Amino acid sequence: MEQRQLGKTDMKVSVVGFGGYEISMKSVETTIEGTRKLLNTALDQGMNVIDTASCYLESEKMIGETVSHRRQDYYLFSKFGEGKSYGLPYPDWDVRNVKPSVERTLRDLKTDYLDVMFIHSCTEAVLRRGELVEAAQKLKEEGVARYIGYSGDSTHALYAIETGVFDVLQTSLSIADQEAVTLTLDKAKERGMGIVIKRPLANVVWSRQGAENAPEAYIKRLEKLAYPFMDEESDVIAEKSLRFVLSFPQVHTALVGTKNLDHMLRAFEFAAKGKLSQEEFDAIRQRWQDMHEPAWAGLE
């Protein structure tokens, strides 16, 4: 699998990484054995990025249980920031949650360090308070996290970039979500940040309407955008979206979340086809520029 240098970090990352949310979804039946086969097969195929978060229910435990013995084979990303709603003692974004949150993350993942620890989608106002940023910096100084990042979108992500503190940005980009193209990608690249893309397949909303984690906002956007290929089979649309994302030179890895091994392997096949043709890429960008609404911000 193609690898790209993750900004100024020392990591060469696979262009497709694993997003750990879906294996924890309440509406999805996921077993330890299924996760074991999924992740170990993906690692065998050359994927070397696993992304999760302290708020992804059982995700960290499942990852720790199934691939912690192969810790040298992958880069491990997680996130912090949530509070009482996810079993921590203080309200969301309270800095006092950082220590118990990170301790739980390390314990569940069965590791003593993370390659990247992200502050998870908090607002610019929270970032401006400075406490969480300082906590992230301390994790880096202590070696708990080799690098730190911000996960989020829109002007919140722009502010995070402008602080100059973070090594990595995780943000949304797909055929249904292109605000980052003009708002943050170039600015993050100018600062040497690694760029990790979430939702590169737009949660496959064209075939998952009404399902958990199938944002109605994306469905409505795609209805208006009406790309010519939206009448094709689901795999064709997914391939267009993933290859579109990987056609941006600023992008280093795109996270695909699934519990289905076949879906993951197909994503690897799509990525192996390389960038879209310039004509296809330009057509998607032009359609977005012509049809998108100002309110179509990056989706958290």
ROLOSE-527103 format. One record per residue: residue in three letters; x, y, z of N, C-alpha, C in turn. Coordinates in nm, 3 decimals. Each point is the difference from the previous one (the first is absolute). Layout:
! ROLOSE-527103
type|n_px|n_py|n_pz|ca_px|ca_py|ca_pz|c_px|c_py|c_pz
ALA|X|Y|Z|X|Y|Z|X|Y|Z;
...
END
This chain:
! ROLOSE-527103
type|n_px|n_py|n_pz|ca_px|ca_py|ca_pz|c_px|c_py|c_pz
MET|0.084|-0.119|0.000|-0.084|0.119|0.000|0.088|0.125|0.000;
GLU|-0.044|0.101|-0.074|0.074|0.125|-0.005|0.011|0.060|0.140;
GLN|0.116|0.057|0.029|0.020|0.071|0.126|0.040|0.144|-0.029;
ARG|-0.037|0.090|0.091|0.034|0.141|-0.012|0.058|0.048|0.132;
GLN|0.094|0.092|-0.008|0.061|0.058|0.120|-0.101|0.088|0.071;
LEU|-0.025|-0.026|0.127|-0.101|0.074|0.076|0.059|0.132|0.049;
GLY|0.000|0.098|-0.088|0.052|0.131|0.034|0.144|-0.006|0.048;
LYS|0.030|0.072|0.107|0.136|0.004|0.055|0.024|-0.110|0.102;
THR|-0.095|-0.089|0.020|0.022|-0.110|0.093|0.097|-0.101|-0.063;
ASP|0.033|-0.103|0.077|0.088|-0.105|-0.053|-0.079|-0.119|-0.055;
MET|-0.130|0.020|-0.021|-0.087|-0.111|-0.041|-0.028|0.000|-0.150;
LYS|0.020|-0.114|-0.063|-0.047|-0.022|-0.136|-0.126|-0.085|0.011;
VAL|-0.111|0.059|-0.035|-0.129|-0.063|0.027|-0.063|-0.055|-0.127;
SER|-0.072|-0.109|0.014|-0.076|-0.055|-0.112|-0.110|0.099|-0.038;
VAL|-0.031|0.009|-0.129|-0.098|0.099|-0.045|-0.141|-0.034|0.048;
VAL|-0.024|-0.125|0.036|-0.126|-0.038|0.064|0.031|-0.048|0.141;
GLY|-0.067|0.060|0.097|0.012|-0.043|0.138|-0.135|-0.049|0.050;
PHE|0.000|-0.055|0.121|-0.122|-0.055|0.059|-0.060|0.100|0.096;
GLY|-0.128|0.034|-0.022|-0.074|0.084|0.093|-0.079|-0.087|0.095;
GLY|0.022|0.016|0.131|-0.050|-0.095|0.097|-0.139|0.025|0.055;
TYR|-0.076|0.091|-0.060|-0.132|0.028|0.057|-0.102|-0.109|-0.030;
GLU|-0.005|-0.045|-0.125|-0.111|-0.088|-0.039|-0.002|-0.131|0.077;
ILE|0.115|-0.054|0.035|-0.001|-0.126|0.073|-0.064|0.013|0.137;
SER|-0.018|0.126|0.046|-0.060|0.022|0.132|-0.145|0.043|-0.007;
MET|-0.054|0.018|-0.119|-0.137|0.051|-0.012|-0.100|-0.098|0.061;
LYS|-0.098|0.053|0.070|-0.099|-0.083|0.068|-0.085|-0.080|-0.098;
SER|-0.019|0.056|-0.120|-0.086|-0.067|-0.098|0.074|-0.103|-0.083;
VAL|0.128|-0.016|0.024|0.082|-0.092|-0.079|0.046|-0.115|0.089;
GLU|-0.030|-0.120|-0.041|0.045|-0.116|0.077|0.144|-0.032|-0.038;
THR|0.089|0.017|0.096|0.142|-0.021|-0.024|0.054|-0.096|0.105;
THR|0.074|-0.098|-0.042|0.060|-0.096|0.093|0.150|0.021|0.008;
ILE|0.057|-0.047|0.108|0.145|0.006|0.014|0.067|-0.077|-0.113;
GLU|-0.052|-0.117|-0.033|0.063|-0.080|-0.106|-0.010|0.069|-0.135;
GLY|-0.115|0.064|-0.025|-0.015|0.074|-0.125|0.097|0.116|-0.008;
THR|0.015|0.072|0.111|0.094|0.112|0.005|0.143|-0.049|-0.013;
ARG|0.030|-0.113|0.063|0.135|-0.056|-0.009|0.037|-0.030|-0.147;
LYS|-0.093|-0.063|-0.070|0.026|-0.034|-0.140|0.011|0.125|-0.086;
LEU|-0.091|0.095|0.024|0.000|0.125|-0.075|0.133|0.074|0.014;
LEU|0.041|0.025|0.124|0.118|0.083|0.022|0.129|-0.073|-0.037;
ASN|0.010|-0.126|0.033|0.123|-0.071|-0.034|0.016|-0.018|-0.150;
THR|-0.110|-0.024|-0.070|0.008|-0.010|-0.146|0.038|0.135|-0.060;
ALA|-0.059|0.109|0.051|0.034|0.133|-0.050|0.148|0.032|0.023;
LEU|0.051|-0.034|0.117|0.143|0.021|0.025|0.085|-0.083|-0.095;
ASP|-0.041|-0.123|-0.024|0.075|-0.086|-0.093|0.001|0.058|-0.141;
GLN|-0.104|0.078|-0.033|-0.010|0.059|-0.134|0.076|0.133|-0.011;
GLY|0.062|0.043|0.108|0.083|0.120|-0.007|-0.058|0.124|0.065;
MET|-0.121|-0.008|0.053|-0.055|0.112|0.074|0.078|0.016|0.131;
ASN|0.037|0.123|0.034|0.078|0.017|0.123|-0.048|0.115|0.089;
VAL|-0.127|0.040|-0.017|-0.059|0.105|0.084|-0.129|-0.051|0.062;
ILE|-0.012|0.010|0.131|-0.123|-0.031|0.071|-0.038|0.121|0.084;
ASP|-0.121|0.050|-0.022|-0.048|0.120|0.068|-0.123|-0.035|0.083;
THR|-0.004|0.047|0.123|-0.114|-0.026|0.086|-0.017|0.120|0.093;
ALA|-0.079|-0.016|0.106|-0.022|0.110|0.095|-0.054|-0.056|0.130;
SER|0.020|0.075|0.106|-0.048|-0.044|0.131|-0.151|-0.006|0.006;
CYS|-0.068|0.073|-0.089|-0.147|0.002|0.001|-0.062|-0.099|-0.097;
TYR|0.081|-0.083|-0.065|-0.055|-0.096|-0.096|-0.040|-0.131|0.070;
LEU|-0.069|0.012|0.110|-0.054|-0.114|0.073|0.104|-0.110|0.020;
GLU|-0.019|-0.117|-0.061|0.091|-0.112|0.022|0.114|-0.007|-0.101;
SER|0.012|0.100|-0.086|0.098|-0.005|-0.108|0.143|-0.022|0.049;
GLU|0.042|0.079|0.098|0.138|-0.013|0.047|0.025|-0.137|0.061;
LYS|-0.096|-0.052|0.075|0.016|-0.133|0.058|0.013|-0.106|-0.108;
MET|-0.081|0.011|-0.105|0.002|-0.100|-0.106|0.132|0.004|-0.077;
ILE|0.050|0.121|-0.022|0.128|0.013|-0.069|0.112|-0.056|0.087;
GLY|0.000|0.035|0.127|0.101|-0.052|0.091|-0.002|-0.150|0.009;
GLU|-0.120|-0.057|0.004|-0.014|-0.144|0.013|0.049|-0.075|-0.123;
THR|-0.013|0.061|-0.118|0.022|-0.074|-0.124|0.134|0.024|-0.069;
VAL|0.060|0.118|0.019|0.126|0.026|-0.072|0.111|0.061|0.085;
SER|-0.020|0.010|0.131|0.106|0.061|0.081|0.130|-0.079|-0.008;
HIS|-0.008|-0.130|-0.028|0.121|-0.081|-0.013|0.081|0.036|-0.125;
ARG|-0.060|0.081|-0.089|0.068|0.043|-0.123|0.028|0.150|0.003;
ARG|0.019|0.054|0.118|0.011|0.146|0.016|0.106|0.061|-0.090;
GLN|0.105|-0.072|-0.033|0.107|0.054|-0.084|-0.043|0.010|-0.146;
ASP|-0.116|-0.058|-0.035|-0.043|-0.003|-0.140|-0.091|0.116|-0.038;
TYR|-0.038|0.084|0.096|-0.093|0.107|-0.035|0.022|0.123|0.088;
TYR|-0.043|0.113|-0.055|-0.005|0.125|0.075|-0.138|0.012|0.063;
LEU|-0.002|0.040|0.126|-0.124|0.000|0.077|-0.037|0.143|0.038;
PHE|-0.120|0.041|-0.042|-0.051|0.134|0.028|-0.123|-0.012|0.091;
SER|-0.011|0.090|0.096|-0.123|0.007|0.078|-0.029|0.147|0.032;
LYS|-0.107|0.022|0.078|-0.050|0.136|0.022|-0.052|0.013|0.144;
PHE|-0.001|0.124|0.049|-0.056|0.026|0.132|-0.079|0.131|-0.003;
GLY|-0.079|0.021|0.104|-0.075|0.124|0.014|-0.136|-0.019|0.064;
GLU|-0.064|-0.115|-0.026|-0.132|-0.023|0.056|0.008|-0.026|0.150;
GLY|-0.116|0.014|0.065|-0.001|-0.013|0.146|-0.108|-0.093|0.053;
LYS|-0.091|0.054|0.080|-0.098|-0.083|0.071|-0.083|-0.087|-0.092;
SER|-0.027|0.048|-0.120|-0.083|-0.077|-0.093|0.067|-0.131|-0.040;
TYR|0.130|-0.011|0.026|0.072|-0.123|-0.034|0.071|-0.059|0.121;
GLY|-0.060|0.020|0.117|0.046|-0.069|0.120|0.117|0.063|0.071;
LEU|0.032|0.125|-0.032|0.107|0.070|0.068|-0.057|0.094|0.105;
PRO|0.079|0.042|0.097|-0.057|0.067|0.118|-0.047|0.143|-0.019;
TYR|0.048|0.070|-0.103|-0.031|0.142|-0.012|-0.070|0.030|-0.134;
PRO|-0.056|0.120|-0.016|-0.069|0.033|-0.126|0.094|-0.008|-0.121;
ASP|-0.061|-0.009|-0.119|0.080|-0.001|-0.123|0.091|0.122|-0.005;
TRP|0.121|-0.022|-0.050|0.102|0.102|-0.021|0.060|0.054|0.129;
ASP|-0.030|-0.065|0.112|0.064|0.037|0.127|0.138|-0.067|0.003;
VAL|0.103|0.078|0.019|0.136|-0.051|-0.007|0.027|-0.109|0.104;
ARG|-0.079|-0.003|0.107|0.019|-0.101|0.103|-0.031|-0.141|-0.049;
ASN|-0.071|-0.009|-0.114|-0.029|-0.132|-0.057|0.118|-0.059|-0.078;
VAL|0.098|0.082|-0.034|0.104|-0.047|-0.092|0.076|-0.119|0.057;
LYS|0.044|0.010|0.124|0.079|-0.109|0.058|-0.079|-0.131|0.006;
PRO|-0.121|-0.002|0.059|-0.074|-0.127|0.001|-0.038|-0.049|-0.139;
SER|-0.026|0.092|-0.092|-0.035|-0.040|-0.136|0.117|-0.068|-0.069;
VAL|0.116|0.061|0.010|0.118|-0.057|-0.067|0.042|-0.130|0.066;
GLU|-0.010|-0.006|0.132|0.033|-0.126|0.069|-0.091|-0.113|-0.046;
ARG|-0.129|0.031|-0.015|-0.094|-0.102|-0.049|0.033|-0.041|-0.143;
THR|0.033|0.097|-0.083|0.035|-0.028|-0.139|0.121|-0.093|-0.008;
LEU|0.104|0.031|0.073|0.121|-0.084|-0.004|-0.028|-0.140|0.052;
ARG|-0.078|-0.006|0.107|-0.034|-0.131|0.057|-0.080|-0.083|-0.100;
ASP|-0.101|0.061|-0.059|-0.086|-0.076|-0.091|0.073|-0.040|-0.128;
LEU|0.088|0.086|-0.049|0.075|-0.031|-0.121|0.122|-0.088|0.027;
LYS|0.027|-0.024|0.127|0.113|-0.084|0.041|0.132|0.049|-0.059;
THR|0.025|0.128|0.023|0.123|0.062|-0.048|0.045|0.102|0.104;
ASP|0.123|0.043|-0.011|0.048|0.104|0.093|0.027|0.133|-0.070;
TYR|-0.037|0.008|-0.128|0.014|0.128|-0.070|-0.092|0.003|-0.121;
LEU|-0.029|0.120|-0.046|-0.077|0.022|-0.123|0.089|0.073|-0.099;
ASP|-0.019|-0.026|-0.126|0.078|0.072|-0.101|-0.054|0.140|-0.020;
VAL|-0.133|0.015|0.002|-0.061|0.132|-0.001|-0.118|0.001|0.097;
MET|-0.006|0.102|0.082|-0.116|0.023|0.085|-0.065|0.130|-0.046;
PHE|-0.129|-0.008|-0.038|-0.073|0.115|-0.048|-0.091|0.057|0.109;
ILE|-0.012|0.132|0.002|-0.112|0.062|0.070|-0.120|-0.017|-0.091;
HIS|-0.110|-0.050|0.055|-0.109|-0.052|-0.081|-0.111|0.102|-0.025;
SER|0.011|0.071|-0.112|-0.112|0.079|-0.054|-0.060|0.099|0.097;
CYS|0.081|0.064|0.079|-0.053|0.106|0.084|-0.005|0.130|-0.079;
THR|-0.067|0.100|0.054|-0.015|0.128|-0.069|0.126|0.086|0.014;
GLU|0.004|0.102|-0.082|0.108|0.099|0.011|0.002|0.061|0.140;
ALA|-0.117|0.025|0.055|-0.008|0.061|0.133|0.067|-0.087|0.105;
VAL|-0.020|-0.131|-0.009|0.065|-0.091|0.094|0.150|0.002|-0.021;
LEU|0.043|-0.003|-0.126|0.144|0.004|-0.028|0.062|0.129|0.056;
ARG|-0.071|0.110|-0.014|0.054|0.129|0.045|0.021|0.005|0.151;
ARG|-0.073|-0.082|0.075|0.023|-0.003|0.146|0.140|-0.050|0.032;
GLY|0.054|-0.082|-0.087|0.139|-0.041|0.011|0.028|-0.123|0.083;
GLU|-0.093|-0.039|0.087|0.027|-0.110|0.093|0.018|-0.134|-0.073;
LEU|-0.086|-0.029|-0.095|0.011|-0.128|-0.071|0.124|-0.003|-0.089;
VAL|0.032|0.113|-0.058|0.121|0.007|-0.083|0.123|-0.027|0.086;
GLU|0.005|0.063|0.117|0.113|-0.023|0.092|0.005|-0.146|0.044;
ALA|-0.117|-0.060|0.022|-0.004|-0.141|0.040|0.053|-0.089|-0.110;
ALA|-0.035|0.032|-0.123|0.051|-0.077|-0.115|0.151|0.014|-0.011;
GLN|0.049|0.121|0.016|0.144|0.023|-0.006|0.074|-0.077|0.110;
LYS|-0.062|-0.008|0.116|0.062|-0.074|0.110|0.006|-0.149|-0.032;
LEU|-0.105|-0.053|-0.062|0.002|-0.141|-0.041|0.116|-0.027|-0.095;
LYS|0.025|0.096|-0.087|0.112|-0.014|-0.095|0.133|0.007|0.074;
GLU|0.013|0.093|0.090|0.125|0.013|0.077|0.029|-0.126|0.081;
GLU|-0.106|-0.062|0.051|0.016|-0.121|0.083|0.019|-0.126|-0.082;
GLY|-0.018|0.009|-0.132|0.017|-0.117|-0.085|-0.122|-0.089|-0.008;
VAL|-0.110|0.042|0.062|-0.124|-0.077|-0.010|-0.052|0.006|-0.142;
ALA|0.015|0.117|-0.063|-0.033|0.018|-0.141|0.123|0.053|-0.072;
ARG|0.040|-0.068|-0.105|0.118|0.047|-0.074|-0.030|0.131|-0.073;
TYR|-0.124|0.015|-0.045|-0.043|0.122|-0.068|-0.140|0.035|0.047;
ILE|-0.038|0.126|-0.018|-0.134|0.042|0.039|-0.071|0.062|-0.119;
GLY|-0.133|-0.009|0.002|-0.076|0.052|-0.111|-0.134|0.055|0.044;
TYR|-0.069|0.060|-0.097|-0.136|0.047|0.020|-0.088|-0.071|-0.101;
SER|-0.112|-0.053|0.046|-0.098|-0.063|-0.087|-0.125|0.087|-0.003;
GLY|-0.033|0.052|-0.118|-0.117|0.086|-0.011|-0.004|0.070|-0.134;
ASP|-0.092|0.093|-0.014|-0.029|0.060|-0.129|-0.022|0.150|0.011;
SER|-0.015|0.061|-0.115|-0.042|0.140|-0.014|0.097|0.096|0.071;
THR|-0.054|0.110|0.052|0.087|0.103|0.059|0.066|-0.049|0.129;
HIS|-0.058|-0.103|0.064|0.064|-0.058|0.118|0.134|-0.063|-0.041;
ALA|-0.002|-0.075|-0.110|0.123|-0.061|-0.050|0.098|0.107|-0.047;
LEU|-0.052|0.104|-0.062|0.087|0.109|-0.047|0.073|0.065|0.118;
TYR|-0.071|0.023|0.109|0.066|0.056|0.117|0.106|-0.094|0.054;
ALA|-0.031|-0.129|0.005|0.097|-0.098|0.050|0.127|0.003|-0.083;
ILE|-0.014|0.009|-0.130|0.117|0.008|-0.089|0.081|0.124|0.033;
GLU|-0.069|0.112|0.018|0.069|0.128|0.018|0.072|0.010|0.134;
THR|-0.033|-0.086|0.096|0.074|0.002|0.126|0.145|-0.043|-0.019;
GLY|0.025|-0.080|-0.103|0.135|-0.052|-0.022|0.043|-0.108|0.097;
VAL|-0.094|-0.047|0.081|0.030|-0.097|0.105|-0.006|-0.144|-0.050;
PHE|-0.092|-0.027|-0.092|-0.034|-0.139|-0.034|0.083|-0.054|-0.116;
ASP|0.029|-0.129|0.009|0.077|-0.069|-0.103|-0.089|-0.056|-0.111;
VAL|-0.126|-0.030|0.034|-0.088|-0.070|-0.092|-0.141|0.059|0.007;
LEU|-0.064|0.009|-0.116|-0.140|0.040|-0.008|-0.082|-0.118|-0.051;
GLN|-0.110|-0.031|0.067|-0.096|-0.097|-0.051|-0.128|0.077|-0.032;
THR|-0.045|-0.010|-0.126|-0.114|0.080|-0.043|-0.080|-0.074|-0.106;
SER|-0.119|0.049|-0.030|-0.091|-0.066|-0.094|0.028|0.044|-0.143;
LEU|-0.010|-0.097|-0.093|0.010|0.030|-0.142|-0.059|-0.118|-0.077;
SER|-0.088|0.031|-0.096|-0.061|-0.103|-0.084|-0.072|0.071|-0.114;
ILE|-0.068|-0.076|-0.083|-0.079|0.061|-0.106|-0.114|0.083|0.056;
ALA|-0.038|-0.023|0.128|-0.110|0.072|0.064|0.048|0.106|0.098;
ASP|0.130|0.018|0.014|0.052|0.082|0.110|0.135|0.058|-0.042;
GLN|-0.002|0.119|-0.059|0.122|0.053|-0.059|0.042|0.136|0.054;
GLU|-0.054|0.042|0.112|0.038|0.128|0.057|0.150|0.008|0.028;
ALA|0.058|-0.112|0.043|0.142|-0.001|0.038|0.092|0.033|-0.117;
VAL|-0.045|-0.025|-0.122|0.086|0.021|-0.117|0.049|0.144|-0.006;
THR|-0.089|0.093|0.022|0.037|0.141|-0.008|0.029|0.063|0.136;
LEU|-0.046|-0.062|0.108|0.014|0.063|0.131|0.125|-0.044|0.075;
THR|0.033|-0.129|-0.001|0.104|-0.048|0.093|0.113|-0.083|-0.061;
LEU|-0.025|-0.069|-0.111|0.103|-0.094|-0.048|0.132|0.069|-0.029;
ASP|-0.003|0.107|-0.075|0.124|0.068|-0.037|0.069|0.060|0.122;
LYS|-0.078|0.055|0.090|0.060|0.062|0.119|0.067|-0.105|0.088;
ALA|-0.063|-0.117|0.012|0.062|-0.108|0.077|0.127|-0.048|-0.067;
LYS|-0.002|-0.011|-0.131|0.119|-0.043|-0.073|0.113|0.100|0.016;
GLU|-0.033|0.128|-0.005|0.103|0.105|0.016|0.072|-0.011|0.133;
ARG|-0.068|-0.048|0.101|0.061|-0.016|0.132|0.064|-0.137|0.019;
GLY|-0.001|-0.081|-0.105|0.062|-0.131|0.008|-0.079|-0.102|0.077;
MET|-0.130|0.024|0.015|-0.084|-0.092|0.078|-0.034|-0.124|-0.082;
GLY|-0.010|-0.112|0.067|-0.058|-0.118|-0.062|-0.149|0.022|-0.014;
ILE|-0.059|-0.055|-0.108|-0.143|0.018|-0.023|-0.067|-0.136|-0.013;
VAL|-0.091|-0.025|0.094|-0.075|-0.125|0.008|-0.145|0.032|-0.033;
ILE|-0.059|-0.075|-0.091|-0.137|0.028|-0.042|-0.098|-0.099|0.063;
LYS|-0.102|0.055|0.065|-0.111|-0.081|0.048|-0.118|0.014|-0.095;
ARG|-0.088|-0.098|0.001|-0.118|-0.002|-0.086|0.033|0.009|-0.150;
PRO|0.106|-0.064|-0.050|0.034|0.015|-0.142|-0.103|-0.063|-0.093;
LEU|-0.081|-0.092|0.052|-0.106|-0.062|-0.079|-0.137|0.060|0.031;
ALA|0.000|0.115|0.068|-0.125|0.067|0.036|-0.096|-0.095|0.070;
ASN|0.057|-0.091|0.080|-0.078|-0.098|0.077|-0.089|-0.088|-0.090;
VAL|0.033|-0.006|-0.129|-0.075|-0.081|-0.097|-0.151|0.024|0.015;
VAL|-0.037|0.126|0.013|-0.140|0.032|0.030|-0.095|-0.035|-0.115;
TRP|0.053|-0.011|-0.121|-0.085|-0.032|-0.115|-0.062|-0.140|0.010;
SER|0.059|-0.086|0.082|-0.058|-0.135|0.017|-0.034|-0.031|0.145;
ARG|0.010|0.102|0.090|-0.022|-0.025|0.142|-0.098|0.100|0.060;
GLN|-0.093|0.051|-0.078|-0.094|0.100|0.052|-0.077|-0.057|0.119;
GLY|-0.003|0.077|0.107|-0.070|-0.042|0.121|0.084|-0.081|0.096;
ALA|0.119|-0.041|-0.042|0.087|-0.079|0.086|0.073|0.091|0.099;
GLU|0.049|-0.061|0.107|0.083|0.074|0.095|0.123|0.053|-0.072;
ASN|0.037|0.123|0.032|0.119|0.062|-0.058|-0.012|0.017|-0.151;
ALA|-0.121|0.032|-0.046|-0.023|0.035|-0.141|-0.061|0.140|-0.003;
PRO|0.083|0.103|0.006|-0.050|0.136|0.021|-0.100|0.045|-0.106;
GLU|-0.113|0.049|0.045|-0.102|0.052|-0.091|0.055|0.117|-0.081;
ALA|0.091|0.076|0.061|0.058|0.115|-0.072|0.071|-0.045|-0.127;
TYR|0.071|-0.112|0.007|0.069|-0.049|-0.119|-0.099|-0.048|-0.106;
ILE|-0.107|-0.064|0.044|-0.101|-0.047|-0.095|-0.059|0.119|-0.076;
LYS|-0.035|0.105|0.070|-0.058|0.118|-0.064|0.101|0.068|-0.093;
ARG|0.125|0.005|0.042|0.101|0.062|-0.086|0.016|-0.077|-0.131;
LEU|0.009|-0.131|0.010|0.020|-0.081|-0.120|-0.120|0.006|-0.092;
GLU|-0.120|0.014|0.056|-0.118|0.017|-0.083|0.011|0.127|-0.084;
LYS|0.051|0.107|0.060|0.013|0.125|-0.073|0.120|-0.003|-0.096;
LEU|0.110|-0.059|0.044|0.119|-0.007|-0.085|-0.025|-0.085|-0.124;
ALA|-0.073|-0.109|0.017|-0.043|-0.084|-0.113|0.115|-0.031|-0.096;
TYR|0.110|-0.047|0.053|0.110|-0.043|-0.086|-0.052|-0.106|-0.098;
PRO|0.046|0.001|-0.123|-0.048|-0.099|-0.098|0.019|-0.144|0.045;
PHE|0.104|-0.027|0.077|0.028|-0.138|0.041|-0.085|-0.046|0.118;
MET|-0.087|0.087|0.053|-0.083|-0.041|0.114|-0.104|-0.104|-0.038;
ASP|-0.021|-0.021|-0.128|-0.091|-0.106|-0.045|0.070|-0.135|-0.013;
GLU|0.130|-0.004|0.023|0.076|-0.124|-0.012|-0.015|-0.084|0.126;
GLU|0.059|-0.120|-0.002|-0.001|-0.086|0.118|0.076|0.065|0.115;
SER|-0.030|-0.044|0.120|0.059|0.061|0.120|0.152|-0.001|-0.004;
ASP|0.059|-0.111|-0.045|0.146|-0.010|-0.004|0.061|0.103|-0.093;
VAL|-0.067|0.030|-0.109|0.050|0.099|-0.094|0.005|0.137|0.066;
ILE|-0.105|0.033|0.073|-0.005|0.130|0.068|0.108|0.006|0.108;
ALA|0.012|-0.108|0.078|0.102|-0.005|0.105|0.140|0.015|-0.058;
GLU|0.024|-0.066|-0.111|0.131|0.011|-0.064|0.028|0.143|-0.044;
LYS|-0.098|0.064|-0.060|0.018|0.139|-0.044|0.037|0.089|0.117;
SER|-0.073|-0.017|0.112|0.023|0.086|0.115|0.138|-0.022|0.061;
LEU|0.039|-0.126|0.018|0.130|-0.028|0.061|0.113|0.048|-0.089;
ARG|-0.008|-0.030|-0.128|0.107|0.042|-0.092|0.003|0.152|-0.016;
PHE|-0.116|0.064|0.009|-0.006|0.146|-0.001|0.079|0.056|0.117;
VAL|-0.025|-0.054|0.120|0.071|0.046|0.120|0.150|-0.021|-0.014;
LEU|0.040|-0.117|-0.049|0.143|-0.031|-0.011|0.067|0.071|-0.116;
SER|-0.078|0.071|-0.081|0.057|0.078|-0.109|0.057|0.133|0.048;
PHE|-0.034|0.039|0.123|0.055|0.124|0.055|0.140|-0.026|0.054;
PRO|0.101|0.072|-0.050|0.136|-0.025|0.047|0.021|0.034|0.147;
GLN|-0.089|0.081|0.057|0.014|0.035|0.142|-0.038|-0.117|0.091;
VAL|-0.081|-0.092|-0.051|-0.055|-0.109|0.080|0.101|-0.113|0.014;
HIS|0.013|-0.052|0.121|0.095|-0.108|0.024|-0.066|-0.135|0.023;
THR|-0.111|-0.002|0.073|-0.071|-0.126|0.021|-0.148|0.028|0.017;
ALA|-0.084|-0.093|-0.045|-0.145|0.012|0.011|-0.052|-0.118|0.081;
LEU|-0.081|0.028|0.101|-0.048|-0.103|0.092|-0.130|-0.061|-0.050;
VAL|0.000|-0.131|-0.016|-0.120|-0.072|-0.040|-0.048|-0.081|0.120;
GLY|-0.123|0.028|0.042|-0.057|-0.070|0.115|-0.097|-0.106|-0.045;
THR|0.023|-0.123|0.039|-0.088|-0.109|-0.036|0.024|-0.119|0.092;
LYS|-0.101|-0.084|0.014|0.021|-0.128|0.068|0.009|-0.113|-0.102;
ASN|-0.016|0.035|-0.127|-0.010|-0.099|-0.107|0.133|-0.012|-0.073;
LEU|0.062|-0.117|0.007|0.131|-0.019|-0.062|-0.005|0.023|-0.150;
ASP|-0.105|-0.048|-0.065|-0.010|0.020|-0.146|-0.004|0.148|-0.035;
HIS|-0.070|0.079|0.079|-0.006|0.144|-0.026|0.139|0.062|0.015;
MET|0.074|-0.042|0.102|0.134|0.054|0.020|0.092|-0.038|-0.116;
LEU|-0.005|-0.125|-0.042|0.085|-0.044|-0.110|-0.035|0.071|-0.130;
ARG|-0.129|0.029|-0.021|-0.038|0.075|-0.119|0.056|0.142|0.006;
ALA|0.001|0.059|0.119|0.059|0.133|0.014|0.148|-0.002|-0.037;
PHE|0.069|-0.106|0.039|0.141|-0.012|-0.038|0.013|-0.009|-0.153;
GLU|-0.090|-0.074|-0.063|0.002|-0.012|-0.146|-0.026|0.135|-0.067;
PHE|-0.095|0.075|0.054|-0.028|0.132|-0.056|0.124|0.088|0.008;
ALA|0.063|0.002|0.118|0.118|0.085|0.019|0.114|-0.040|-0.093;
ALA|0.011|-0.130|-0.026|0.109|-0.050|-0.086|-0.013|0.049|-0.143;
LYS|-0.119|0.046|-0.039|-0.019|0.053|-0.136|0.058|0.140|-0.015;
GLY|0.037|0.061|0.112|0.065|0.130|-0.004|-0.098|0.116|-0.011;
LYS|0.053|0.115|-0.031|-0.081|0.121|-0.008|-0.102|-0.010|-0.113;
LEU|-0.107|0.079|0.014|-0.093|0.015|-0.111|0.070|0.068|-0.117;
SER|-0.052|-0.016|-0.118|0.051|0.078|-0.112|-0.024|0.148|0.029;
GLN|0.079|0.087|-0.060|-0.018|0.143|0.023|-0.140|0.045|-0.040;
GLU|-0.051|-0.059|-0.107|-0.135|0.036|-0.047|-0.105|-0.036|0.104;
GLU|0.009|-0.121|0.057|-0.098|-0.042|0.101|0.012|0.085|0.126;
PHE|0.123|0.023|0.042|0.024|0.081|0.120|-0.057|0.140|-0.017;
ASP|0.032|0.062|-0.112|-0.046|0.137|-0.025|-0.152|0.007|-0.008;
ALA|-0.063|-0.103|-0.055|-0.146|-0.001|-0.011|-0.067|-0.002|0.137;
ILE|0.056|-0.079|0.093|-0.056|-0.006|0.135|0.019|0.133|0.071;
ARG|0.118|0.058|-0.013|0.025|0.129|0.064|-0.090|0.109|-0.058;
GLN|-0.016|-0.001|-0.132|-0.082|0.103|-0.063|-0.146|-0.013|0.041;
ARG|-0.047|-0.125|0.009|-0.138|-0.021|0.041|-0.023|0.053|0.141;
TRP|0.096|-0.025|0.088|-0.010|0.053|0.137|-0.003|0.153|-0.003;
GLN|0.091|0.059|-0.074|0.007|0.147|-0.004|-0.128|0.061|-0.056;
ASP|-0.062|-0.068|-0.096|-0.122|0.053|-0.061|-0.123|-0.017|0.087;
MET|-0.006|-0.109|0.078|-0.125|-0.039|0.065|0.000|0.009|0.153;
HIS|0.116|0.006|0.063|-0.002|-0.007|0.147|-0.058|0.127|0.059;
GLU|-0.054|-0.014|0.120|-0.057|0.113|0.073|0.101|0.051|0.103;
PRO|0.000|0.130|0.029|0.095|0.055|0.097|-0.004|-0.070|0.136;
ALA|-0.115|-0.052|0.036|-0.014|-0.064|0.132|0.059|-0.142|0.005;
TRP|0.047|-0.049|-0.113|0.053|-0.137|-0.004|0.141|-0.007|0.060;
ALA|0.006|0.008|0.128|0.128|-0.007|0.070|0.045|-0.145|0.015;
GLY|0.126|-0.017|0.038|0.049|-0.134|0.027|-0.081|-0.065|0.111;
LEU|-0.030|-0.127|-0.017|-0.088|-0.069|0.095|0.082|-0.068|0.107;
GLU|-0.030|0.029|0.126|0.072|-0.062|0.111|-0.028|-0.150|0.005;
END
